């Protein structure tokens, strides 16, 4: 959460300061990784199926969806999925004076997934091993905005923001067929979440009405302004271990069921935030005011006006650094506060169950339900809480010929944060998406190309002092290609 200057709480109620567009004071809390769980769909085949894969999971992405599916893998192979381009545009509606919108754009090139399956039948019949490197989240922002809105008392605003969020998981594991139609699997991985951001803002606004009743004759002919500059730098890191287990059961040749659970154990995390803010009252000739220029405030002494003028007169309002030391690794799972912890903590747990149907040799349908629960906060606002999230995934695969196929998926990507509240949650955006890929295969290789589209809707408190949330709409487009090759 962005820190606010203690001296200025009374001043922030002033009408002009409510239009300061110190926007973006809440933007660094929007770490997509901890709050959304399908920002980047994992796997070459699974991505095209909208993430509905727990009932199949027969390639290396099974480490993420269901490691038991590896027991049904037919051969060793290498696979990769590359998100060649991702673009998103987020619109905050009715932010400026209750009518104008503010836009944020981002674009990335994401190496989302690579992995392989290894035949281990020499060690044990029906045993397959696998490894994978997964990019669960990759988001960046590079804003450079110039705004002039004298109609709402904003004479000038220059705002820049650069931020990067990344969430990586490296996993290894194995699946073993324990009978003709049943398989079990285990996985172990390391999970790293990183966030870096720098925001700069320079704004000049006309002073609030309580300051314009000037008593000095010369001062009365001048316009009074407030100039405010802020520079916010923040970074965060989290490292965890991830354990997974799965079950696959195929009672008949045209039907299979899968279930898996993965749990993160938070090993360490750290945060660092620095905020420099400088503000100053000045007339249009850049001369500085004094309390003698103003009428005494009602039921107050003139020195109270001087105190508020001094607060905004060439003074650094705040400089804060918070660096929480990483927690130490111990084999205890009880969730505890980071500030006093030396114990491992349970982080995110995800449950996934699904079914795969094979009505004909060239047609497949898959359906997954994925639930997510977070026991311990991950690099978040101090008072932030999360809710249990249930997402749905539906996939279709059809082969026009033995070599040419199409895959399509539908999925949700709901936000784990509760409703927007000025007490701690400044943003909530839910997504629904679809995927479409075309591809071809040979006896030992497979290639596909396609895209994923997501539409988001929600609310956000974008401005400092904003009392009513603004509607948020977001569009995400991702273009990708996938490849796999048998060994």
Secondary structure, 3 states (H helix, E strand, C coil): CCCCCHHHCCHHHCHHHHCCCCCCCCHHHCCHHHHCCCCCCCCHHHHHCCCCCCCCCCCCCHHHHCHHHHHHCCCCEEEEEEEEEEEEEEEEEEEECCCEEEEEEEEEEEEEEEEEEEECCCCCCCEEEEEEEEEEEEEEEEEEEEEEEHHHCEEEEEEEEEEEEEEEEEEEEEEEEEECCEEEEEEEEEEEEEEEEEEEEEEEEECCHHHCCECCCCHHHCCEEEEEEEEEEEEEEEEEEEEEEEEEEEEECCEEEEEEEEEEEEEEEEEEEEEEEEEEEEECCCCCCCHHHECCCCCCCHHHHHHHHHHCEEEEEECCCCCCCCCCCCCCCCCCCHHHCCCCEEEEEEEEEEEEEEEECCEEEEEEEEEEEECCCCCCCCCCCECCEEEEEEEEEEECCCCEEEEEEEEEECCCECCCECCCECEEEEEEEEEEEEEEECCCEEEEEEEEEEEEEEEECCCCCCCCCEEEEEEEEEEEEEEEEEC
